[in-house]
Amino acid sequence: MNAPVRLAVIYYSATGHCAEIAREIAETAEKAGAEARLLGLAERPAERAATPEDVEWADAVVFGTPTRFGNVSAQLKQFIDGLGGLWGRGALADKVYSGFVTTSTHHGGHESTLLALYTSIHHFGGVIVAPGYTDPVKFADGNPYGTSHATVKGTVPVGDQTRDAARHQARRVVRVAAALKKGWTG
């Protein structure tokens, strides 16, 4: 019997929107058979604080961030920058990675933030598993790079469209990670 996929959902959430999406991804991953760790960053993590050891433990990592001027938040970037030791040992390679984002406006950098995040993953030697347009829910949220939600300056709560996209992304990450894990160990 194969061991379950180990998924770390690592996020920074300034207003709680990223935290909601992170919970949706972790819960869906567990329903799909993964062992999930929900891990916050920075000042007041809602869950246990993420550490580099969590990334090393994981078969798959989903990063979440609010956008900052079309880029990854400083809090998540600082965490990623702290993974240099693992990178130097090759411990970040061959894992599945994906990302999600929130913005305060509709065109506030959803795609550019995820593309910036994925630049680090390329350096890791990671396998990026974006949701693409692989399910009708992705045509509704319109972002093939990852789940994204516009809060419109905090007035739009995380709703069904975002939750559906997050659930699809979580299931896809677990499915691809399981296939890779089976292929490498099975």
C-alpha positions in Angstrom: 0.0 0.0 0.0 1.3 3.4 -0.9 1.7 6.1 1.8 -0.6 9.1 1.4 0.7 12.3 -0.3 2.1 14.7 2.3 0.8 18.2 1.5 2.0 21.4 3.1 -0.3 24.4 2.6 1.8 27.4 3.5 0.3 30.8 3.4 0.4 34.4 4.5 -2.9 36.1 5.2 -3.2 39.8 6.2 -7.0 39.9 6.2 -8.1 36.3 6.5 -9.0 35.7 2.8 -5.9 33.7 2.1 -6.4 31.7 5.3 -9.9 30.7 4.1 -8.6 29.5 0.8 -5.8 27.6 2.5 -8.2 25.8 4.8 -10.4 24.9 1.8 -7.3 23.4 0.0 -6.1 21.5 3.1 -9.6 20.1 3.9 -10.1 19.0 0.2 -6.7 17.4 0.1 -7.4 15.4 3.2 -10.7 14.2 1.6 -8.7 13.2 -1.4 -6.5 11.0 0.8 -3.6 13.3 1.5 -2.0 14.1 4.9 -2.2 17.9 5.0 -0.5 20.5 7.2 -2.1 23.9 7.3 0.7 26.4 8.1 0.6 30.1 8.5 3.4 32.7 8.2 4.5 35.9 9.9 3.0 37.9 12.7 0.1 35.8 13.9 -0.2 32.5 12.1 -3.7 31.1 12.5 -2.3 27.6 12.5 1.1 26.2 13.4 3.9 28.4 11.9 5.5 27.0 8.8 9.2 25.9 8.9 11.6 24.7 6.3 11.2 21.3 7.7 7.6 21.3 6.6 8.7 21.8 3.0 11.3 19.0 3.3 8.6 16.7 4.8 6.1 17.4 2.0 5.6 15.6 -1.3 3.6 18.7 -2.5 3.5 22.3 -1.3 0.8 24.9 -2.1 1.8 28.5 -1.3 -0.8 31.2 -0.8 -0.2 35.0 -0.7 -2.0 38.3 -1.1 -0.5 40.2 -3.9 1.8 43.1 -3.3 2.0 45.4 -6.3 1.7 42.4 -8.6 4.2 40.3 -6.7 4.5 37.8 -3.8 4.0 39.3 -0.3 7.2 40.0 1.6 6.2 37.5 4.3 6.0 34.6 1.9 9.1 35.8 -0.1 11.1 35.8 3.2 10.0 32.3 3.9 11.0 31.1 0.4 14.3 32.9 0.7 15.0 31.0 3.9 14.8 27.7 2.0 18.3 28.1 0.6 19.8 25.4 2.7 17.3 22.8 1.5 17.8 24.0 -2.1 21.5 23.6 -1.7 21.0 20.0 -0.7 18.6 19.3 -3.5 15.7 18.7 -1.0 13.3 21.0 -2.9 13.6 19.3 -6.2 11.0 16.8 -7.6 8.2 18.0 -5.4 4.8 19.2 -6.7 4.2 22.9 -6.1 1.2 25.1 -6.7 -0.1 28.5 -5.6 -3.1 30.7 -4.9 -3.5 34.5 -4.5 -5.8 37.2 -3.2 -5.9 40.8 -4.3 -7.9 43.8 -3.3 -8.9 44.7 -6.9 -10.1 42.7 -9.9 -7.0 43.4 -12.0 -4.5 43.7 -9.1 -1.9 41.2 -10.2 -3.4 37.8 -9.8 -1.4 36.2 -12.7 1.8 38.2 -12.3 2.0 37.2 -8.6 1.6 33.5 -9.3 4.1 33.7 -12.2 6.6 35.5 -9.8 6.0 32.7 -7.3 6.6 30.0 -9.9 10.0 31.6 -10.8 11.3 30.3 -7.4 9.8 26.9 -8.1 11.8 26.7 -11.3 14.9 27.3 -9.4 14.0 24.6 -6.9 13.6 22.0 -9.7 10.0 21.6 -8.6 7.1 20.3 -10.6 4.5 23.1 -11.0 0.9 21.8 -11.0 -1.3 24.7 -12.0 -5.0 24.0 -12.4 -5.0 25.2 -16.0 -8.3 25.1 -17.7 -8.8 21.5 -16.7 -12.3 21.9 -15.2 -15.3 24.1 -15.9 -14.8 25.9 -12.6 -11.6 27.4 -14.0 -13.5 29.1 -16.8 -15.6 30.8 -14.1 -12.6 32.1 -12.0 -10.5 32.7 -15.2 -7.1 32.1 -13.8 -5.2 29.0 -15.1 -2.2 29.7 -12.9 -3.9 29.1 -9.6 -6.9 29.9 -7.5 -7.4 33.7 -7.2 -9.8 35.9 -5.4 -10.4 39.6 -5.6 -11.6 41.0 -2.2 -12.5 44.4 -3.7 -10.9 46.2 -0.8 -12.3 43.6 1.7 -15.9 43.9 0.6 -16.2 40.5 -1.3 -16.0 37.4 0.9 -14.5 34.1 -0.3 -17.5 32.6 -2.1 -18.5 29.4 -4.0 -16.6 30.3 -7.2 -13.3 30.7 -5.3 -14.0 27.6 -3.1 -14.8 25.5 -6.2 -11.5 26.6 -7.9 -9.6 25.8 -4.6 -11.1 22.4 -4.3 -10.3 21.6 -8.0 -6.7 22.8 -7.5 -6.3 20.7 -4.3 -7.6 17.5 -5.9 -5.3 18.1 -9.0 -2.2 18.7 -6.8 -2.9 15.5 -4.8 -3.6 13.4 -7.9 -0.4 14.5 -9.7 1.7 14.2 -6.5 0.4 10.7 -5.9 1.2 9.7 -9.5 4.7 11.0 -9.2 5.2 9.5 -5.8 4.0 6.1 -7.0 6.2 6.3 -10.1 9.3 7.1 -8.0 8.7 4.6 -5.2 6.3 2.1 -6.6 
